[in-house]
């Protein structure tokens, strides 16, 4: 792992543990195993480090969503699979988790709104599922979009205290509840609430974590 990537991962660990305000640059450089001078060579400010963490998380989340959309057998299954692979990365990858939280919770300016992007992804996918005859003709697409986004965002918020809210069984239970209201009887027999195994397993092993050597501002 090169110095910049080590610093990004160490910063993510600090932001995840202490939050943006209380994370300390000295702790971040120590966690990456580099000097303060090396940190400032790559990043002028803590805000620049936060932006880098957020950028890495955004890139990873976009790649995961594209993977699910490309590999899943149908639009509605792609939505289910997207939720599983994103939840999986939020649980196990500190850069994705910290970057997502920075984007959604921190006051610093961001050019990307990941919650809004998820809403648009859900809306577009449900429109495609309707075009494929997977959702009933009487279904109101905007109501379905609101329900899916609200439920998944709620699980993510609860997972900040307990990662089990983003576990595969938890999301599977959510989809078992939602799908009978969203899918036609024929489509329902073809959908896997637990996700498509080949899609979820293809996201790879969990990344290595940096050494824990952070400190919060006292």
matplotlib code that plots the C-alpha trace (Angstrom):
import matplotlib.pyplot as plt

x = [0.0, 1.5, 1.7, -1.3, -3.6, -2.3, -3.1, -6.6, -7.4, -6.0, -8.0, -11.1, -10.5, -10.1, -13.2, -15.2, -14.2, -14.1, -16.0, -14.6, -14.3, -12.5, -10.2, -6.6, -4.0, -1.2, -3.2, -3.9, -0.2, 0.7, -2.0, -0.5, 3.0, 4.3, 5.6, 3.5, 5.6, 4.7, 1.0, 1.2, 3.1, -0.1, -2.8, -2.7, -5.6, -7.9, -10.7, -8.5, -8.2, -11.9, -12.5, -10.1, -11.9, -15.2, -14.0, -12.7, -15.9, -18.0, -15.9, -16.3, -20.0, -20.5, -18.5, -20.6, -23.9, -22.6, -21.5, -25.0, -26.8, -24.6, -24.6, -28.1, -30.6, -33.4, -34.0, -35.7, -33.1, -30.5, -32.0, -32.0, -28.4, -27.3, -28.6, -26.8, -23.4, -23.5, -24.5, -21.7, -19.1, -20.5, -20.1, -16.6, -14.7, -13.9, -13.2, -16.6, -18.3, -16.4, -16.8, -20.5, -21.0, -18.8, -21.0, -24.2, -23.4, -20.5, -21.0, -18.1, -19.1, -19.4, -20.2, -21.9, -25.0, -24.9, -28.4, -29.8, -27.9, -29.3, -32.8, -32.3, -30.8, -33.9, -36.2, -34.5, -34.3, -38.0, -38.9, -37.0, -38.7, -42.0, -41.0, -40.1, -43.4, -42.0, -44.1, -47.9, -49.6, -51.4, -48.2, -47.3, -43.6, -42.9, -44.5, -42.3, -39.2, -40.0, -40.6, -37.4, -35.2, -36.8, -36.4, -32.8, -31.7, -33.3, -31.3, -28.1, -28.8, -29.4, -26.3, -24.1, -24.7, -25.1, -23.7, -26.1, -28.7, -26.8, -26.3, -27.4, -30.2, -31.5, -31.7, -33.2, -36.0, -36.6, -36.9, -39.2, -41.5, -41.3, -41.3, -44.9, -46.0, -43.7, -43.6, -46.1, -46.8, -44.7, -41.8, -42.0, -41.2, -38.0, -36.6, -34.1, -34.5, -31.2, -29.5, -27.8, -25.0, -22.7, -23.1, -22.6, -19.6, -17.9, -17.3, -14.2, -12.7, -12.6, -9.7, -7.0, -7.4, -4.7, -3.0, -5.0, -2.9, -5.4, -6.2, -9.1, -8.8, -9.1]
y = [0.0, 3.4, 6.3, 8.2, 5.1, 4.3, 7.9, 7.7, 4.4, 5.7, 8.9, 6.9, 4.8, 8.0, 9.7, 6.5, 6.2, 9.8, 11.8, 14.5, 17.2, 15.1, 13.2, 14.3, 14.7, 13.3, 10.2, 9.8, 10.0, 7.6, 5.1, 5.2, 4.7, 8.0, 11.3, 14.5, 15.9, 13.0, 13.6, 17.3, 16.4, 14.6, 16.6, 20.3, 20.1, 17.7, 18.8, 17.7, 14.3, 14.0, 14.9, 12.1, 9.6, 10.6, 10.4, 6.9, 5.8, 7.4, 5.6, 2.3, 2.7, 3.6, 0.6, -1.7, -0.3, -0.7, -4.3, -5.2, -3.6, -5.4, -8.8, -9.2, -11.1, -8.5, -4.9, -5.7, -8.3, -5.7, -3.4, -6.1, -7.1, -3.4, -3.0, -6.2, -5.4, -1.7, -2.8, -5.4, -2.8, -0.4, -3.1, -4.3, -1.4, 1.5, 3.8, 3.3, 3.6, 6.7, 8.3, 7.7, 9.1, 12.2, 12.8, 12.5, 14.0, 16.4, 20.2, 20.5, 21.1, 18.1, 18.0, 14.6, 13.7, 9.9, 9.7, 11.6, 9.3, 6.2, 7.7, 8.2, 4.7, 3.2, 5.3, 4.4, 0.7, 0.6, 2.3, -0.4, -3.1, -1.7, -1.7, -5.4, -6.2, -7.0, -4.5, -4.5, -2.0, -0.3, 0.2, 3.9, 4.1, 7.2, 5.5, 2.4, 4.6, 6.4, 3.1, 1.5, 4.5, 5.2, 1.7, 1.2, 4.6, 3.7, 0.5, 2.4, 4.9, 2.2, 0.4, 3.3, 1.8, -1.8, -3.2, -6.1, -3.8, -4.1, -7.8, -10.1, -11.7, -8.3, -7.0, -10.3, -9.9, -6.4, -7.6, -10.5, -7.9, -5.4, -7.6, -8.9, -5.3, -4.4, -7.4, -9.3, -12.9, -14.2, -11.9, -12.8, -16.4, -15.5, -13.0, -13.8, -11.6, -12.8, -11.5, -13.3, -15.3, -14.8, -11.0, -10.6, -13.0, -11.3, -8.1, -9.7, -10.2, -7.5, -5.0, -5.0, -2.5, 0.0, -0.2, 1.3, 4.3, 7.1, 9.7, 12.0, 15.7, 16.1]
z = [0.0, -1.0, 1.4, 0.0, 0.2, 3.7, 4.8, 3.2, 5.0, 8.3, 8.0, 7.3, 10.5, 12.5, 11.0, 11.5, 15.1, 16.3, 13.6, 11.4, 14.1, 16.7, 14.4, 14.9, 12.1, 14.4, 15.0, 11.3, 10.4, 13.2, 12.0, 8.5, 9.9, 8.4, 9.6, 9.9, 7.1, 4.8, 5.6, 4.7, 1.5, 0.3, 2.1, 3.0, 5.5, 7.3, 4.9, 2.0, 3.6, 4.2, 0.5, -0.5, 1.7, 0.4, -3.2, -2.7, -1.1, -3.9, -6.6, -4.8, -4.4, -8.0, -9.1, -6.8, -8.2, -11.8, -11.1, -9.7, -12.5, -15.1, -13.6, -12.1, -14.2, -14.1, -13.0, -9.8, -8.9, -9.6, -7.0, -4.4, -5.3, -5.2, -1.7, -0.6, -2.1, -0.9, 2.6, 2.6, 1.8, 4.4, 7.0, 6.1, 4.4, 6.7, 3.7, 2.2, 5.5, 6.6, 3.2, 3.1, 6.6, 5.7, 2.7, 4.6, 7.9, 7.8, 7.2, 4.8, 1.2, -1.1, -4.8, -4.5, -2.6, -2.1, -0.6, -3.6, -6.0, -4.3, -4.6, -8.4, -8.8, -7.1, -9.2, -12.5, -11.6, -10.7, -14.0, -15.8, -13.8, -14.8, -18.4, -18.0, -16.5, -13.1, -11.1, -11.2, -13.6, -10.6, -8.7, -8.0, -8.9, -6.7, -3.7, -4.3, -4.6, -1.4, 0.5, -0.7, -0.1, 3.3, 4.5, 3.3, 4.6, 8.0, 8.1, 7.3, 10.1, 12.6, 11.5, 12.7, 16.2, 15.3, 12.0, 12.1, 10.6, 7.4, 7.6, 4.8, 6.9, 7.9, 4.3, 3.2, 5.8, 4.5, 0.9, 2.0, 3.4, 0.5, -2.5, -2.3, -2.5, -5.4, -7.7, -9.9, -8.8, -11.7, -11.0, -7.3, -8.0, -9.8, -7.3, -4.6, -1.5, -0.2, -3.4, -6.3, -4.8, -7.8, -7.8, -4.0, -3.8, -6.7, -4.7, -3.2, 0.3, 2.9, 2.7, 5.3, 8.1, 9.1, 12.4, 15.2, 16.4, 16.4, 19.0, 19.4, 20.1, 23.9]

ax = plt.figure().add_subplot(projection="3d")
ax.plot(x, y, z, "-o")
ax.set_aspect("equal")
plt.show()
